Amino acid sequence: MITIGLKMGKVIEFPTVTEANKLVKELKAQEEEIKLCLDDLQAMNELIVDLTQEYEAMLTRLCEINGVQLPEELFPPSKE
């Protein structure tokens, strides 16, 4: 009987297909959550812009009523 000696290398373990599918599903959920957060952020940004414009208009009117001159660097004259 002849015995042949073979050296076996280390077996590299790869994630199973099931684990890969789970990760893909979790990535898609994370992407959706990020998208929702970005949409919320955009809506908040638009609200902040609107509120700032209203604030500036009210402050300008209050200064007009009280005869107070606002520094131009705060609210430069509009080019309209």
C-alpha positions as CSV (number, residue, x, y, z in Angstrom):
1,M,0.0,0.0,0.0
2,I,1.4,3.4,-1.0
3,T,0.6,6.4,1.1
4,I,0.8,9.8,-0.5
5,G,1.2,12.7,1.8
6,L,-0.8,15.8,0.9
7,K,-0.6,19.0,2.8
8,M,-3.9,20.7,3.0
9,G,-3.9,24.5,3.2
10,K,-6.0,26.5,5.6
11,V,-9.7,26.6,4.6
12,I,-10.8,30.2,4.3
13,E,-14.3,30.6,5.6
14,F,-16.6,32.9,3.6
15,P,-19.9,34.3,4.8
16,T,-22.7,32.1,3.8
17,V,-25.2,33.2,1.2
18,T,-27.8,33.5,3.9
19,E,-25.6,36.0,5.8
20,A,-24.9,37.9,2.6
21,N,-28.6,38.2,1.8
22,K,-29.2,39.4,5.4
23,L,-26.6,42.1,5.0
24,V,-28.0,43.2,1.7
25,K,-31.4,43.5,3.3
26,E,-30.0,45.5,6.2
27,L,-28.1,47.8,3.9
28,K,-31.3,48.6,2.0
29,A,-33.0,49.4,5.2
30,Q,-30.2,51.7,6.2
31,E,-30.3,53.4,2.8
32,E,-34.0,54.0,3.2
33,E,-33.5,55.4,6.7
34,I,-30.8,57.7,5.5
35,K,-33.1,58.9,2.6
36,L,-35.9,59.7,5.1
37,C,-33.5,61.6,7.3
38,L,-32.2,63.6,4.3
39,D,-35.8,64.4,3.3
40,D,-36.5,65.6,6.8
41,L,-33.4,67.7,6.8
42,Q,-34.4,69.3,3.5
43,A,-37.8,70.2,4.8
44,M,-36.3,71.7,8.0
45,N,-33.9,73.7,6.0
46,E,-36.7,75.1,3.8
47,L,-38.7,76.0,7.0
48,I,-35.6,77.7,8.5
49,V,-35.2,79.8,5.4
50,D,-38.8,80.8,5.4
51,L,-38.8,81.7,9.1
52,T,-35.6,83.7,8.7
53,Q,-37.1,85.7,5.9
54,E,-40.2,86.4,8.0
55,Y,-38.1,87.4,11.0
56,E,-36.0,89.8,8.9
57,A,-39.2,91.4,7.5
58,M,-40.7,91.8,11.0
59,L,-37.5,93.2,12.4
60,T,-37.2,95.7,9.5
61,R,-40.8,96.8,10.0
62,L,-40.3,97.2,13.8
63,C,-37.2,99.3,13.2
64,E,-39.2,101.5,10.7
65,I,-41.9,102.0,13.3
66,N,-39.4,102.9,16.0
67,G,-37.2,105.0,13.7
68,V,-34.2,102.7,14.2
69,Q,-31.6,102.3,11.4
70,L,-30.4,98.8,10.9
71,P,-26.8,98.4,10.0
72,E,-26.5,97.5,6.3
73,E,-24.2,94.6,7.0
74,L,-27.0,92.8,8.8
75,F,-29.5,93.3,6.0
76,P,-28.0,94.7,2.8
77,P,-30.4,96.6,0.6
78,S,-32.2,94.3,-1.9
79,K,-31.3,94.6,-5.6
80,E,-34.9,94.3,-6.7
